[in-house]
Amino acid sequence: MENHDCIRFLQWSLPILRMRWQGFRKVRGQVCKRIAERVQELGLADISAYRSFLENAPSEWAILDSFCHITISRFSRDREVFQFLEREVLPKLAGRSRSRGDGELRCWSIGCASGEEPYTLALLWTASLKSTFADMEMKVIATDADRGMIERAKKGCYSPGSMRELPREWLDTWFIKTGAGYCVKETIRGTVEFLEQDIRAAAQDDPFHLILCRNMAFTYFDEALQREVLGKIREKLLPRGSLVIGSHESLPGGAEGFEPWPGKPGIYRRT
């Protein structure tokens, strides 16, 4: 399949899926490869034939949607974000929660892929903050629409490449070395609950002090869908709770109920 053919196909199909072509420009190779494999699997002549197939097989759209799940992930991705969470955000959230007599800090990782983000949160809390807040626990809920990613996340085993930004002492303390890489110890895995859930269709029931929705909704979804997702997040985020989006993302136009956290792009407080 030629690159220009796939681009034209994505520019046609993504708006129907309520996604935006601009978000996929740099990662289209991953999506185009999956589509090409599907075209071959179906025995179709080319991507034009796949377009015709989609127009006559409504159930195929769900499969195409699954091809658009971008699964780029690694531990402590955008390290400065996690450093800011450790230094500024989490201590303030935990201190405020403790002053209200709440012994639990609740966090939600939306679009968690294979689990590196929520495990990084759990590691950060355990290694750096738990001694200061010994009377509190962190609970991390991690959700993703891709069942395969959730199953990988539950296993908690990773190649060295996805862990290159972690401190060496964390690897030695909180991971078990395997032949192919490292596996997260049960001490950390037990603090994260992984659930298959699509934020476009559903949300968690409980309120949260911290929600991360990075490099997904506000990159790939169209603006109307972004506003819908942000509305769900706002409903589940406690007042003065924090929202983290991608460093290069922005909230959709007209977003209300959030103010930027001073000193760090991509982090907001619920007003």
One Martini backbone bead per residue (centre of mass of N, CA, C, O) as a GRO file, in nm:
protein
  271
    1MET     BB    1   0.094   0.037   0.025
    2GLU     BB    2   0.066   0.356  -0.026
    3ASN     BB    3   0.101   0.639   0.146
    4HIS     BB    4  -0.112   0.820  -0.005
    5ASP     BB    5  -0.344   0.618   0.023
    6CYS     BB    6  -0.358   0.616   0.334
    7ILE     BB    7  -0.405   0.913   0.380
    8ARG     BB    8  -0.674   0.933   0.231
    9PHE     BB    9  -0.815   0.725   0.407
   10LEU     BB   10  -0.781   0.871   0.681
   11GLN     BB   11  -0.920   1.139   0.596
   12TRP     BB   12  -1.194   0.985   0.568
   13SER     BB   13  -1.224   0.793   0.836
   14LEU     BB   14  -1.162   0.950   1.101
   15PRO     BB   15  -1.417   1.136   1.124
   16ILE     BB   16  -1.612   0.893   1.161
   17LEU     BB   17  -1.444   0.820   1.442
   18ARG     BB   18  -1.375   1.096   1.587
   19MET     BB   19  -1.109   1.189   1.444
   20ARG     BB   20  -0.774   1.326   1.378
   21TRP     BB   21  -0.534   1.358   1.145
   22GLN     BB   22  -0.318   1.534   1.287
   23GLY     BB   23  -0.254   1.313   1.513
   24PHE     BB   24  -0.144   1.088   1.279
   25ARG     BB   25   0.094   1.179   1.104
   26LYS     BB   26   0.347   1.053   1.280
   27VAL     BB   27   0.177   0.749   1.321
   28ARG     BB   28   0.067   0.616   1.053
   29GLY     BB   29   0.242   0.361   1.012
   30GLN     BB   30   0.102   0.183   1.226
   31VAL     BB   31  -0.181   0.194   1.093
   32CYS     BB   32  -0.114   0.111   0.798
   33LYS     BB   33  -0.007  -0.169   0.865
   34ARG     BB   34  -0.273  -0.284   0.977
   35ILE     BB   35  -0.443  -0.235   0.726
   36ALA     BB   36  -0.276  -0.403   0.528
   37GLU     BB   37  -0.322  -0.671   0.680
   38ARG     BB   38  -0.633  -0.666   0.649
   39VAL     BB   39  -0.652  -0.665   0.346
   40GLN     BB   40  -0.511  -0.939   0.316
   41GLU     BB   41  -0.699  -1.108   0.499
   42LEU     BB   42  -0.960  -1.037   0.308
   43GLY     BB   43  -0.868  -1.040  -0.003
   44LEU     BB   44  -0.798  -0.761  -0.107
   45ALA     BB   45  -0.666  -0.549  -0.343
   46ASP     BB   46  -0.717  -0.273  -0.176
   47ILE     BB   47  -0.802   0.020  -0.010
   48SER     BB   48  -1.050   0.074  -0.184
   49ALA     BB   49  -1.183  -0.196  -0.115
   50TYR     BB   50  -1.198  -0.138   0.191
   51ARG     BB   51  -1.388   0.098   0.172
   52SER     BB   52  -1.621  -0.061   0.048
   53PHE     BB   53  -1.641  -0.262   0.278
   54LEU     BB   54  -1.717  -0.058   0.500
   55GLU     BB   55  -1.985   0.045   0.356
   56ASN     BB   56  -2.100  -0.280   0.391
   57ALA     BB   57  -1.955  -0.318   0.700
   58PRO     BB   58  -2.017  -0.198   1.003
   59SER     BB   59  -1.836  -0.391   1.190
   60GLU     BB   60  -1.550  -0.290   1.079
   61TRP     BB   61  -1.512  -0.024   1.238
   62ALA     BB   62  -1.408  -0.149   1.503
   63ILE     BB   63  -1.146  -0.253   1.380
   64LEU     BB   64  -1.036   0.014   1.281
   65ASP     BB   65  -1.031   0.147   1.557
   66SER     BB   66  -0.815  -0.048   1.677
   67PHE     BB   67  -0.585   0.055   1.478
   68CYS     BB   68  -0.590   0.357   1.635
   69HIS     BB   69  -0.419   0.245   1.867
   70ILE     BB   70  -0.172   0.399   2.042
   71THR     BB   71   0.134   0.225   2.196
   72ILE     BB   72   0.315   0.443   2.317
   73SER     BB   73   0.550   0.334   2.576
   74ARG     BB   74   0.694   0.431   2.903
   75PHE     BB   75   0.880   0.488   3.153
   76SER     BB   76   0.877   0.806   3.245
   77ARG     BB   77   0.734   0.972   3.045
   78ASP     BB   78   0.831   1.260   3.071
   79ARG     BB   79   1.011   1.314   3.332
   80GLU     BB   80   0.932   1.606   3.427
   81VAL     BB   81   0.646   1.535   3.506
   82PHE     BB   82   0.717   1.338   3.741
   83GLN     BB   83   0.886   1.538   3.899
   84PHE     BB   84   0.650   1.735   3.949
   85LEU     BB   85   0.468   1.539   4.093
   86GLU     BB   86   0.668   1.478   4.325
   87ARG     BB   87   0.725   1.784   4.417
   88GLU     BB   88   0.412   1.914   4.396
   89VAL     BB   89   0.143   1.755   4.355
   90LEU     BB   90   0.129   1.507   4.548
   91PRO     BB   91   0.184   1.648   4.820
   92LYS     BB   92  -0.066   1.833   4.805
   93LEU     BB   93  -0.282   1.616   4.773
   94ALA     BB   94  -0.208   1.451   5.025
   95GLY     BB   95  -0.231   1.679   5.234
   96ARG     BB   96  -0.527   1.748   5.179
   97SER     BB   97  -0.641   1.466   5.230
   98ARG     BB   98  -0.537   1.431   5.522
   99SER     BB   99  -0.687   1.685   5.643
  100ARG     BB  100  -0.972   1.523   5.574
  101GLY     BB  101  -0.923   1.206   5.657
  102ASP     BB  102  -0.785   1.073   5.406
  103GLY     BB  103  -0.612   0.752   5.339
  104GLU     BB  104  -0.649   0.814   5.016
  105LEU     BB  105  -0.494   0.815   4.693
  106ARG     BB  106  -0.656   0.883   4.386
  107CYS     BB  107  -0.588   0.728   4.065
  108TRP     BB  108  -0.609   0.791   3.698
  109SER     BB  109  -0.532   0.596   3.406
  110ILE     BB  110  -0.579   0.694   3.078
  111GLY     BB  111  -0.457   0.507   2.848
  112CYS     BB  112  -0.225   0.280   2.961
  113ALA     BB  113  -0.174   0.043   2.802
  114SER     BB  114   0.105  -0.151   2.929
  115GLY     BB  115   0.153   0.025   3.228
  116GLU     BB  116   0.385   0.236   3.278
  117GLU     BB  117   0.241   0.476   3.408
  118PRO     BB  118   0.109   0.353   3.667
  119TYR     BB  119   0.376   0.230   3.771
  120THR     BB  120   0.524   0.496   3.804
  121LEU     BB  121   0.341   0.607   4.020
  122ALA     BB  122   0.383   0.379   4.226
  123LEU     BB  123   0.689   0.413   4.248
  124LEU     BB  124   0.700   0.706   4.336
  125TRP     BB  125   0.546   0.668   4.597
  126THR     BB  126   0.713   0.439   4.729
  127ALA     BB  127   1.011   0.570   4.695
  128SER     BB  128   0.938   0.901   4.779
  129LEU     BB  129   0.643   0.937   4.969
  130LYS     BB  130   0.556   0.724   5.185
  131SER     BB  131   0.727   0.821   5.430
  132THR     BB  132   0.563   1.093   5.459
  133PHE     BB  133   0.279   0.909   5.403
  134ALA     BB  134   0.229   0.654   5.609
  135ASP     BB  135  -0.105   0.697   5.646
  136MET     BB  136  -0.105   0.635   5.334
  137GLU     BB  137  -0.260   0.549   5.020
  138MET     BB  138  -0.226   0.430   4.691
  139LYS     BB  139  -0.464   0.440   4.418
  140VAL     BB  140  -0.461   0.265   4.100
  141ILE     BB  141  -0.630   0.329   3.801
  142ALA     BB  142  -0.631   0.138   3.489
  143THR     BB  143  -0.719   0.224   3.147
  144ASP     BB  144  -0.833   0.040   2.846
  145ALA     BB  145  -0.956  -0.061   2.525
  146ASP     BB  146  -0.722  -0.277   2.518
  147ARG     BB  147  -0.700  -0.600   2.606
  148GLY     BB  148  -0.405  -0.670   2.542
  149MET     BB  149  -0.279  -0.443   2.712
  150ILE     BB  150  -0.397  -0.527   2.984
  151GLU     BB  151  -0.260  -0.806   2.998
  152ARG     BB  152   0.028  -0.697   2.990
  153ALA     BB  153   0.009  -0.517   3.241
  154LYS     BB  154  -0.049  -0.741   3.451
  155LYS     BB  155   0.231  -0.878   3.415
  156GLY     BB  156   0.481  -0.663   3.418
  157CYS     BB  157   0.664  -0.695   3.147
  158TYR     BB  158   0.991  -0.570   3.022
  159SER     BB  159   1.194  -0.401   2.833
  160PRO     BB  160   1.468  -0.204   2.858
  161GLY     BB  161   1.370   0.032   2.667
  162SER     BB  162   1.116   0.115   2.865
  163MET     BB  163   1.347   0.183   3.125
  164ARG     BB  164   1.567   0.418   3.074
  165GLU     BB  165   1.429   0.646   3.290
  166LEU     BB  166   1.505   0.481   3.528
  167PRO     BB  167   1.630   0.429   3.812
  168ARG     BB  168   1.848   0.194   3.914
  169GLU     BB  169   1.729   0.145   4.204
  170TRP     BB  170   1.450   0.061   4.106
  171LEU     BB  171   1.529  -0.191   3.955
  172ASP     BB  172   1.667  -0.337   4.202
  173THR     BB  173   1.402  -0.317   4.398
  174TRP     BB  174   1.116  -0.346   4.191
  175PHE     BB  175   1.263  -0.577   4.020
  176ILE     BB  176   1.282  -0.858   3.800
  177LYS     BB  177   1.510  -1.038   3.645
  178THR     BB  178   1.519  -1.137   3.309
  179GLY     BB  179   1.606  -1.248   3.007
  180ALA     BB  180   1.433  -0.996   2.853
  181GLY     BB  181   1.418  -0.829   3.144
  182TYR     BB  182   1.146  -0.698   3.338
  183CYS     BB  183   0.963  -0.737   3.652
  184VAL     BB  184   0.720  -0.647   3.850
  185LYS     BB  185   0.661  -0.641   4.160
  186GLU     BB  186   0.402  -0.712   4.370
  187THR     BB  187   0.422  -0.456   4.545
  188ILE     BB  188   0.333  -0.285   4.290
  189ARG     BB  189   0.109  -0.440   4.137
  190GLY     BB  190  -0.097  -0.433   4.388
  191THR     BB  191  -0.158  -0.102   4.339
  192VAL     BB  192  -0.279  -0.192   4.055
  193GLU     BB  193  -0.574  -0.148   3.850
  194PHE     BB  194  -0.694  -0.327   3.571
  195LEU     BB  195  -0.910  -0.199   3.297
  196GLU     BB  196  -1.151  -0.242   3.063
  197GLN     BB  197  -1.182   0.085   2.900
  198ASP     BB  198  -1.376   0.337   2.733
  199ILE     BB  199  -1.395   0.676   2.755
  200ARG     BB  200  -1.621   0.715   2.534
  201ALA     BB  201  -1.835   0.515   2.709
  202ALA     BB  202  -1.680   0.538   2.996
  203ALA     BB  203  -1.649   0.552   3.361
  204GLN     BB  204  -1.569   0.597   3.663
  205ASP     BB  205  -1.718   0.617   3.981
  206ASP     BB  206  -1.498   0.739   4.130
  207PRO     BB  207  -1.318   0.971   4.277
  208PHE     BB  208  -1.033   1.194   4.210
  209HIS     BB  209  -0.717   1.353   4.254
  210LEU     BB  210  -0.587   1.201   3.993
  211ILE     BB  211  -0.553   1.259   3.633
  212LEU     BB  212  -0.452   1.071   3.343
  213CYS     BB  213  -0.448   1.210   2.988
  214ARG     BB  214  -0.211   1.104   2.767
  215ASN     BB  215  -0.164   1.096   2.439
  216MET     BB  216  -0.484   1.093   2.321
  217ALA     BB  217  -0.755   1.261   2.327
  218PHE     BB  218  -0.581   1.548   2.266
  219THR     BB  219  -0.484   1.419   1.977
  220TYR     BB  220  -0.706   1.209   1.828
  221PHE     BB  221  -0.953   1.358   1.890
  222ASP     BB  222  -1.202   1.537   1.836
  223GLU     BB  223  -1.329   1.817   1.973
  224ALA     BB  224  -1.602   1.709   2.067
  225LEU     BB  225  -1.484   1.456   2.209
  226GLN     BB  226  -1.299   1.605   2.401
  227ARG     BB  227  -1.527   1.745   2.559
  228GLU     BB  228  -1.659   1.487   2.660
  229VAL     BB  229  -1.416   1.375   2.814
  230LEU     BB  230  -1.371   1.623   2.996
  231GLY     BB  231  -1.643   1.599   3.137
  232LYS     BB  232  -1.585   1.327   3.274
  233ILE     BB  233  -1.337   1.418   3.428
  234ARG     BB  234  -1.465   1.646   3.592
  235GLU     BB  235  -1.667   1.459   3.747
  236LYS     BB  236  -1.408   1.273   3.873
  237LEU     BB  237  -1.281   1.535   3.986
  238LEU     BB  238  -1.176   1.681   4.244
  239PRO     BB  239  -1.154   1.948   4.404
  240ARG     BB  240  -0.823   2.044   4.332
  241GLY     BB  241  -0.758   1.858   4.137
  242SER     BB  242  -0.560   1.673   3.891
  243LEU     BB  243  -0.456   1.724   3.548
  244VAL     BB  244  -0.294   1.517   3.295
  245ILE     BB  245  -0.135   1.597   3.002
  246GLY     BB  246   0.024   1.651   2.738
  247SER     BB  247   0.283   1.865   2.672
  248HIS     BB  248   0.153   1.905   2.356
  249GLU     BB  249  -0.116   1.966   2.472
  250SER     BB  250  -0.468   2.073   2.469
  251LEU     BB  251  -0.744   2.206   2.549
  252PRO     BB  252  -1.036   2.262   2.449
  253GLY     BB  253  -1.236   2.481   2.342
  254GLY     BB  254  -1.415   2.609   2.620
  255ALA     BB  255  -1.291   2.516   2.868
  256GLU     BB  256  -1.409   2.426   3.195
  257GLY     BB  257  -1.279   2.397   3.535
  258PHE     BB  258  -0.976   2.499   3.465
  259GLU     BB  259  -0.633   2.541   3.578
  260PRO     BB  260  -0.323   2.612   3.559
  261TRP     BB  261  -0.031   2.493   3.664
  262PRO     BB  262   0.221   2.640   3.789
  263GLY     BB  263   0.511   2.573   3.580
  264LYS     BB  264   0.327   2.344   3.402
  265PRO     BB  265   0.263   2.207   3.126
  266GLY     BB  266  -0.030   1.992   3.131
  267ILE     BB  267  -0.129   2.106   3.417
  268TYR     BB  268  -0.427   2.083   3.618
  269ARG     BB  269  -0.694   2.244   3.797
  270ARG     BB  270  -0.976   2.207   3.969
  271THR     BB  271  -1.228   2.455   4.044
   0.00000   0.00000   0.00000
